[in-house]
Structures are given as C-alpha cells and as structure tokens.
Amino acid sequence: MTTILKSTTKGQITLPSSWRKQFNTDRFIATCDNNTIKIQPLEIEDFIKKDVQKERVVFNSARDNKGKGVDAKVLIKILKKLDAKD
C-alpha cells in the first residue's frame, strides 16, 4: 500500500496505525540512501547476541560528552569499531 504522509513543522511523520499493527514492535529503524527513505520494524531480539552475557555501555553522554548527545554518524563509527574488535 502507498500513502502520502505529511510531516509536522518539526519534520515528524506518523505511520498509519494499520501499518504499525502488522508488526510485533513499537520500534522502527529508518535508513536514507540517496533519495529513498526505508523504514523497517526493529526487533530488539535480533540485535542481542545470544552468547553475550553482559551489557556494555557504548556511550554515556554525561561521562563521554559533558551531558550532550552525540551525532548519529559518530555513534555508528564507535559501534563499528566495537564490532570489529569482537
């Protein structure tokens, strides 16, 4: 199904409820490639490694960035470095 979505003044869009109800999650991941935006349901369990016993704090804004957030591109670089070490 295709529909036209209008963004708010803050750039937010709402996915139709009929689309959201098809998935067993309230989390979605969006990727942008050239002129295409792709939105997919995010199953958190898919991203948890079964063999990992403990959690790691990758970024703590209070500790790592004086209470400020971090640009998504910077966070992706951090995650890629951690993934390469595993």
LINJO-V143493 format. One record per residue. RES is the residue in three letters. OMEGA is omega in whole degrees, -180 to 180 (NA if undefined). Layout:
res=RES omega=OMEGA
res=RES omega=OMEGA
//
This chain:
res=MET omega=177
res=THR omega=177
res=THR omega=177
res=ILE omega=179
res=LEU omega=179
res=LYS omega=180
res=SER omega=176
res=THR omega=178
res=THR omega=177
res=LYS omega=179
res=GLY omega=-179
res=GLN omega=174
res=ILE omega=178
res=THR omega=175
res=LEU omega=179
res=PRO omega=-177
res=SER omega=179
res=SER omega=176
res=TRP omega=-177
res=ARG omega=-177
res=LYS omega=180
res=GLN omega=-173
res=PHE omega=-178
res=ASN omega=-179
res=THR omega=173
res=ASP omega=180
res=ARG omega=179
res=PHE omega=178
res=ILE omega=-179
res=ALA omega=176
res=THR omega=-180
res=CYS omega=179
res=ASP omega=-176
res=ASN omega=-177
res=ASN omega=-177
res=THR omega=173
res=ILE omega=-179
res=LYS omega=179
res=ILE omega=-179
res=GLN omega=175
res=PRO omega=-179
res=LEU omega=175
res=GLU omega=-176
res=ILE omega=-178
res=GLU omega=180
res=ASP omega=-175
res=PHE omega=179
res=ILE omega=179
res=LYS omega=-177
res=LYS omega=-176
res=ASP omega=-180
res=VAL omega=-177
res=GLN omega=-176
res=LYS omega=178
res=GLU omega=175
res=ARG omega=172
res=VAL omega=-178
res=VAL omega=-178
res=PHE omega=176
res=ASN omega=-173
res=SER omega=179
res=ALA omega=-179
res=ARG omega=-169
res=ASP omega=-172
res=ASN omega=177
res=LYS omega=176
res=GLY omega=180
res=LYS omega=176
res=GLY omega=180
res=VAL omega=177
res=ASP omega=-178
res=ALA omega=-180
res=LYS omega=178
res=VAL omega=179
res=LEU omega=178
res=ILE omega=178
res=LYS omega=179
res=ILE omega=-179
res=LEU omega=179
res=LYS omega=178
res=LYS omega=179
res=LEU omega=180
res=ASP omega=180
res=ALA omega=180
res=LYS omega=-177
res=ASP omega=NA
//
